Amino acid sequence: MSNHDPRVDAYIAKSAEFAKPILTYIRDVVHTAVPDVEETMKWSTPSFDYHGPLCTMAAFKEHCRLVFWKGSLIGAEFERITTTKDLPSKKELAALVKKAAQLNEQGIKLPRPKRASKAAVETPADLASALRKNKKAASMFENFSPSHRREYVEWITDAKSDETRQRRVSQAVEWMAEGKPRNWKYMKT
């Protein structure tokens, strides 16, 4: 059963003349390859869902685009389509659509990019000296998460003058002795 969304019809109708055959071509192939696909509008562009996001197509001033949600897993990206000749044959495109649908059916997720870990924060000498004089503040600073320690260190080292830096060191030690992280004013209680 084909699910054609009238909003997609309207999107194609208002697209540039060169884009209409491209969008129609993509739409026909997707519906033929995966008859149970759900057609909808997401982010103001036609999108196709099948057990999750499958692909989306868009028309711009001078080109069209077809994006598979799991394009990196199926090896398919179509960025600057200006004619249907820029797309694979219907058979080849249908195979890509089926492959994407199969990944969704199997629940395969895209691998998440690994975040670069931040370097450990080094306590500046003036802060370390002030902390040695206040055991409670030193204990709190050591027990803070790395992000809370980093916030204090960056706040202190970003000071433009020595006077501001010393005032910040003093304020930081006072807050730490009270068990407060750097941005405690903005925390919900």
Secondary structure by P-SEA (a helix, b strand, c coil): cbbbbaaaaaaaaaccccaaaaaaaaaaaaaaacccbbbbbcccbbbbbcccccccccccccbbbbbbcccccccccccccccccccccaaaaaaaaaaaaaaaaaccccccccccccccccccaaaaaaaaacaaaaaaaaaccaaaaaaaaaaaaacccaaaaaaaaaaaaaaaaaccccccccccc
